[in-house]
Amino acid sequence: MKTLPIEELRELLAAVSRHGDWHLLEIETDLQQTTFLLNEAIEKLSASFMTVYAQLLEQQSALKLLADAGKLQPEEMQQLRVFQDNIGQEVNKVVTGMQFQDMTNQLLQRTINRVNGLKELLHELSSHQFPMAAEDEHEEIRNFIMQLNQNFDQGSQHLTGNLRKSVNQQDLATGDIDLF
Amino acid sequence: MAKTILTVDDSGSLRQMVAFSLKAAGYDVVQAVDGQDGLNKAKEKTVDLVLTDQNMPVMDGLTLITNLRTLASYQKVPILMLTTESSDEMKAKGKAAGANGWLVKPFDPKRLIEVVQKVIGA
């Protein structure tokens, strides 16, 4: 039975590792960029939201002064109360919605950690330096691949163990509350 | 005098939304960026309620609660978890560590304030 020459096998594995590493580096870069953009977006959204809210409070104070001075008709005051209630409800929705970044950040970080773990696993392909005797090449390659496979399994299990999923939310519906 | 709430979360945006909601309801808010920071701030001033995340760098929420419960001044201070974690297993761990409640993110400000008022009053 003809066997793979060991040096060619090493080159093949090194190439798989090299290409895999390059693609994973690209993924990691994109994820870091996404994280950065989301962080900047949430900072700007939060700052604008706080400013809008502060201005609304000022506006409501000014309207209250007018109402107290009797310069507003009862129906106008009723209309203002409706506006105020609507604004309050929308503010609550914004506060709930703005929490997306906490969850997406955790998911992105988990993905980045998995990419880094996968890079380490792939590195195993190119760094393995088993000494092999030419006369037993077939058996040696078999052992080599079995050992690689075993290391992959262990590395993969270790990686999974360190990447417990803490975000299972599929939407921004508000979560449960339990008081003990 | 307004009651003081310590809110612990490594997410700046989440801390900002929690602080915004609590301040709008008339509470004073102290913010901490992780469990260790929360523990240090809790020691500086005994607060009326602690609201903490679970997954944070340096020190997580469960460890923070365990540490707080060893302090005489925090034996009876209510502690609520506010976290993305929603499993029964984690809730049981929180209860065992000394948490008084578990709120799963994202929170609705109105419901958060209702819970806080129920636990420590207005």
Contacts between the chains, C-beta under 8 A, distances in Angstrom:
chain1	res1	chain2	res2	distance
A	42	B	13	4.6
A	43	B	12	7.7
A	43	B	13	7.5
A	46	B	13	5.8
A	46	B	16	5.4
A	46	B	17	7.8
A	50	B	16	7.9
A	50	B	20	7.1
A	53	B	20	7.7
A	91	B	109	7.6
A	92	B	108	6.2
A	92	B	109	4.9
A	92	B	110	5.6
A	95	B	17	5.0
A	95	B	20	6.6
A	95	B	21	6.0
A	95	B	108	8.0
A	95	B	109	4.8
A	96	B	106	5.1
A	96	B	107	7.1
A	96	B	108	5.5
A	96	B	109	7.3
A	97	B	106	7.8
A	98	B	13	6.1
A	98	B	17	5.5
A	99	B	13	7.3
A	99	B	14	5.9
A	99	B	17	6.1
A	99	B	105	5.9
A	99	B	106	3.8
A	99	B	107	7.2
A	100	B	106	7.6
A	101	B	11	6.9
A	101	B	13	4.8
A	101	B	14	7.7
A	102	B	9	7.6
A	102	B	11	4.1
A	102	B	13	6.4
A	102	B	14	4.3
A	102	B	84	7.2
A	102	B	105	6.5
A	102	B	106	7.9
A	103	B	84	5.9
A	103	B	105	6.9
A	103	B	106	7.5
A	105	B	11	6.5
A	106	B	55	6.9
A	106	B	84	6.4
A	166	B	54	7.4
A	166	B	55	5.1
A	166	B	83	7.8
A	166	B	84	5.5
A	166	B	85	5.5
A	167	B	84	4.6
A	168	B	84	7.7
A	168	B	86	6.2
A	169	B	84	6.5
A	169	B	86	7.9
A	169	B	105	7.4
A	169	B	106	7.5
A	172	B	106	5.5
A	173	B	106	7.9
A	174	B	106	5.7
A	174	B	107	6.1
A	174	B	108	4.2
A	174	B	111	6.6
A	175	B	86	6.5
A	175	B	103	6.6
A	175	B	104	2.6
A	175	B	105	5.6
A	175	B	106	6.5
A	175	B	107	6.8
A	176	B	86	6.8
A	176	B	102	7.9
A	176	B	103	7.8
A	176	B	104	5.0
A	177	B	101	7.0
A	177	B	102	7.4
A	177	B	103	5.1
A	177	B	104	7.4
A	177	B	111	6.5
A	177	B	115	5.9
A	178	B	91	6.3
A	178	B	101	6.2
A	178	B	102	4.6
A	178	B	103	8.0
A	179	B	100	6.7
A	179	B	101	4.2
A	179	B	115	7.1
A	179	B	118	7.4
A	179	B	119	7.4
A	180	B	95	4.9
A	180	B	99	6.6
A	180	B	100	5.6
A	180	B	101	5.9
A	180	B	102	7.4
